[in-house]
Amino acid sequence: MNRVYNFSAGPSMLPVPVLERAASELMCYGDSGMSVMEMSHRSPVYDKIIKDAEARLRELMNIPDNYKVLFLQGGASTQFAAVPLNLMNKNKKADYVLSGQFSTKAYKEAQKYGDVVAAASSKDVNFSRVPEITRDMFRADADYVHVCYNNTIYGTKYPTVPDTGDIPLVADMSSCIISEPVDVSKFALIYAGAQKNMAPAGLTVVIVRDDIIGNAREDTPVMLDYKTMADNDSMYNTPPCWCIYIAKLVYEWILSIGGLEKMKEMNEKKAALLYNYLDSQDYYIAPVEKSSRSMMNVTFVTGDAELDKKFAAQADAAGLKNLKGHRSVGGMRASIYNAMPYEGVEALVAFMKKFAAENPKK
Ligand SMILES: *Cc1c(COP(=O)(O)O)cnc(C)c1O
């Protein structure tokens, strides 16, 4: 078997030890006589899996007791609606920061439900950095501020937690969750689609402060009301059982190698290898401003669309998969999530050097 280095932005690589463990338990989980895929979500065996998944995530992220962890379906995109439905309840106002495509989608969805404004945007610089944020940008009576913490498509990230003062801060962390420690207490709500850094597609994790729950608009669909899911321990209906099981294995894997401090160190080392190379040459251009660089998604271009195409095709043939940039941006994007080994980035940099030498620009 020849596993490739898969730089896909999502669904993306999973840690090999997790895949091996899942394979070993595929036919028969413990002494249950069945696969996790075949189990009743109400069975005691499964109950332990979901409870352990939550416990491991709490341990990993150091989630305070006054926060609930919800395992949901519908992807991060469903949260674009769930957030305003649940949170825009006092003054029916929310302030959004536009830092790329996903935050813009979230903003447009929220506009259906109240008085929603773009408090800041970096669209004028083609989202090549995150907007600068200061408290005074936000309306004092906004019910919340929404940010996309790591912008998967553009390869940008906030260098520090945005300061919104007393206004509850909501963050889409789909593409950076559990890549490094974060102070959960600074956020009212964090949500993340699992398919970037946690599990297969089909699971969305929501970490929400207790006081936020229970104030949804009257017309909120029962499935989108955080109270429904919190009161039922994410089991109002059938949860994405298999994905939650894999997420549990991923959390256990990170804990086994030293937790999020260690994960951060490993991710910094990988990102530094790639960015240091990008900064040392002028064949490739890294369009993101240094202060906004993402540790998870690294974008670069040759400046020649034909060369970019050739790069992605030849990299693919060399076992470096999915390096083509998002269709809206072009160029290349290397997603180097937790499961990407250092050797994968080494192989990428070696390929980049070879490609540059073999394809001089005119
Ligand atoms: C991938 C992604 C989304 C969309 O996630 P879905 O689970 O496909 O709905 C939203 N926000 C960010 C930051 C993402 O990376």
PDBQT file of the ligand as one rigid body, heavy atoms in Angstrom, charges set to zero:
ROOT
HETATM    1  C1  LIG A 401     -14.844  24.050   5.339  1.00  0.00    +0.000 C 
HETATM    2  C2  LIG A 401     -15.260  25.239   6.079  1.00  0.00    +0.000 A 
HETATM    3  C3  LIG A 401     -16.618  25.597   6.208  1.00  0.00    +0.000 A 
HETATM    4  C4  LIG A 401     -17.718  24.808   5.559  1.00  0.00    +0.000 C 
HETATM    5  O1  LIG A 401     -17.848  23.611   6.242  1.00  0.00    +0.000 OA
HETATM    6  P1  LIG A 401     -18.991  22.563   5.883  1.00  0.00    +0.000 P 
HETATM    7  O2  LIG A 401     -18.809  21.547   6.980  1.00  0.00    +0.000 OA
HETATM    8  O3  LIG A 401     -18.678  22.027   4.530  1.00  0.00    +0.000 OA
HETATM    9  O4  LIG A 401     -20.295  23.236   5.945  1.00  0.00    +0.000 OA
HETATM   10  C5  LIG A 401     -16.923  26.715   6.938  1.00  0.00    +0.000 A 
HETATM   11  N1  LIG A 401     -15.965  27.468   7.513  1.00  0.00    +0.000 NA
HETATM   12  C6  LIG A 401     -14.661  27.157   7.399  1.00  0.00    +0.000 A 
HETATM   13  C7  LIG A 401     -13.642  28.028   8.050  1.00  0.00    +0.000 C 
HETATM   14  C8  LIG A 401     -14.271  26.039   6.673  1.00  0.00    +0.000 A 
HETATM   15  O5  LIG A 401     -12.964  25.737   6.561  1.00  0.00    +0.000 OA
ENDROOT
TORSDOF 0
